Amino acid sequence: MICNGVWIYVMLCLATDEVISSKVSWNLPARVAKSFLTSRHKRSDPRCDEVEGYCEHNKQICMQHNENSREIRCSTSSCLPTQTCYLATPCPSHWRIGCTDDQCLSFPCSNGGSCHDLTGSYRCNCIPGWDEATSCSTDKNECLSVPCQNGGSCTDKWANFSCHCTKRFNGTTCEKDCRPGHADITFIVDSSSSQESDINRTIEFISKFVNKLPMGANDYQFSVITYGFTAQVLFDFNDFSSKPDILQALKQIHGIHSPTYTKVALSKAVELARNTTSGSRLTNASHYIILLYDGLSSDRHDAENYALSLNQLSAYHRPIRSIMTVAVGRSVDHSEMVMLSNKPELTFDLLHFDDIYNKILKDTAHKDCTDCMRHTDTDIIILQDININQTSVGYRSRQEAIRRVIEKVVRYNADAHIGLYSYTNNISQVFPLSWSNNTDKMVATALQVDRKGSLASNLSFALNQLRQKGFLSSNGGRGSNRKIIVIVSDGKWLNFANIKRGVTLLQQSHIEVVGVVAGQDCSYDNFVSVLFDPSQVYYVAENDFTSLESFAGMTSYYKCDNDIFIKRQ
């Protein structure tokens, strides 16, 4: 606006100089007269229209702002409908009017809009917020273009709009579909000798998964492969269109006496994903493998290399988006599970059904939707057995395991809080949950904890104390987050019934208990006997702490809204 004012002033001076230097009358050329027409909002002094003497002595002002005069004098003009009227002389006694084909010389565009002359008409380019249909004189209704998609309602705002989205949609224009879906899921079931006694638990897990997800060509599709020495397709994505049929087919799974060749099963799942005859939707859906086994493959090296080759492919060429491993069995090797999944957060167990279910929902919904939120505020208490009866070599192995638990958890989830307690017949706090998030500081303090004179340890008493006080806010506890106790011991306890009872009470208080088995003097079977499930026992082989990455993965998890398939975001 300032620049336009300067330009008008310069043109006014040039025009005046032209008149004076040429000594012509006030019958100005049309080019000069038109140049004095300015914004419709600029009004001249009324005396320019009413007082001849005033006008004659203030010609420059009266000609610079003459829109009011133009409207008055041109009201009876005989210009054609495609023309506009302009003033040729400035004062009441000498008014002259003329007609021009340039519609923009009437300055029809309000509120700073720019005018473009058309044949017999004009077009206004308005600044944001003003409506071109009314020559920029009124607020533009941005809702007239119906910007809100998927049934969303629009509210007009100044130079903007807002959408109120319906049901499951989200985004500025409700363009994001927050309903998860379009995924082909293949369950691979280890039915070899080591799994014969756990087949029913596996079937129950798959049945629950199928029942919770919507099924169909535009939703989720399922296939199941069983394997031992060879891999067999129980059913592919095409075979069943109803959940009852799938649930009935699952009853055919049974254990067989055979080794566990996992690579064969993985390659069979990839074959299903790449073959449209199996009902695969290829690139029109995400493909997942959920491998339910114990991590004890007979062909471990081949299985790990095959999974690695799949995970190293670019996202565009990868037939399987994720391999998710679920621990099931009387003995579990988490380290192989981590190697096949390639990520700690993709290893699970049967006790954490919601973790894997919600992970699938999160991955198959729009990335910007917030129905599934990641939770990282996990509180972990390491409970270290320091009785003197442990071998020095075994004790050092377990101290090293504690170091690796701290390092891997902090590296994977910096929001996790870690506390350390030691126990024999009593329990002692080494550092509380709120003490530090500095890895080196925690490790240095943990390594200074030495064995004590007691020959035995009262684990049930220690667990009871932690249940009552360990996760209090005064010790750094954080409310309703995930709480975990990690038992690090040689496992040579006395009263297993009391320990089992203590673990049960903790579970009822929503506190999970896991164990870390490290050192040759450690009893794996004793851990299995007191914990809820063998998948809660993390075995550390000599100088191989990969299994602890699986534990770190459980410190971060997703929670999704129960009505995710119907609710508005």
JOCOR-V876642 format. One record per backbone hydrogen bond with DSSP energy under -1.0 kcal/mol. NH is the residue of the N-H (numbers start at 0). CO is the residue of the C=O. Records with the same first field share a line. If there is no record, write none. Layout:
NH=CO / CO
This chain:
4=0
5=1
6=2
7=3
8=4
9=5
10=6
11=7
12=8
13=9
14=10
15=11
16=12
17=13
18=14
19=15
20=16
21=17
23=18
27=25
32=28
33=29
35=32
36=33
41=38
47=44
48=45
49=45
50=46
54=50
55=51
56=52
61=57
62=58
63=59
64=60
69=65
70=66
71=67
72=68
73=69
76=73
82=79
83=99
85=97
87=95
93=90
97=85
99=83
102=100
104=101
105=102
106=103
109=134
112=109
113=124
115=122
117=120
120=117
122=115
124=113
129=126
130=137
133=130
134=131
135=130
136=133
139=128
141=139
143=140
145=142
148=172
151=148
152=163
154=161
156=159
159=156
161=154
163=152
168=165
169=175
173=170
175=169
177=167
180=363
182=218
183=285
184=220
185=287
186=222
187=289
188=224
189=291
190=226
192=257
194=191
195=192
197=194
201=197
202=198
203=199
204=200
205=201
206=202
207=203
208=204
209=205
210=206
211=207
212=208
215=219
218=215
219=213
220=182
222=184
223=234
224=186
225=231
226=188
227=229
231=225
233=223
234=223
237=277
245=241
246=242
247=243
248=244
249=245
251=248
252=249
255=190
257=255
260=227
261=259
265=261
266=262
267=263
268=264
269=265
270=266
271=267
272=268
273=269
274=271
277=274
278=275
279=274
283=280
284=281
285=181
287=183
288=321
289=185
290=323
291=187
292=325
297=259
302=298
303=299
304=300
305=301
306=302
307=303
308=304
309=305
310=306
311=307
312=309
317=313
320=286
321=286
323=288
324=345
325=290
326=347
327=292
332=293
336=332
337=333
338=334
339=335
340=336
341=337
345=342
346=343
347=324
349=326
351=348
355=351
356=352
357=353
358=354
359=355
360=356
361=357
362=358
363=359
368=365
372=558
374=556
377=375
378=481
379=416
380=483
381=418
382=485
383=420
384=487
385=422
387=453
389=386
394=390
395=391
396=392
397=393
398=394
399=395
400=396
401=397
402=398
403=399
404=400
405=401
406=402
407=403
408=404
409=405
410=406
411=407
412=408
415=412
416=377
418=379
419=430
420=381
421=427
422=383
423=425
427=421
429=419
430=419
432=474
434=431
441=437
442=438
443=439
444=440
445=441
446=442
448=445
451=385
457=423
461=457
462=458
463=459
464=460
465=461
466=462
467=463
468=464
471=468
474=471
475=472
476=471
483=378
484=511
485=380
486=513
487=382
492=490
495=493
498=494
499=495
500=496
501=497
502=498
503=499
504=500
505=501
506=502
507=503
508=504
509=506
510=505
511=482
513=484
514=535
515=486
516=537
521=518
522=489
526=522
527=523
528=524
529=525
530=526
535=532
536=533
537=514
539=516
543=540
547=544
548=545
551=547
552=548
554=551
555=552
556=374
558=372
560=370
563=560
565=562
566=562
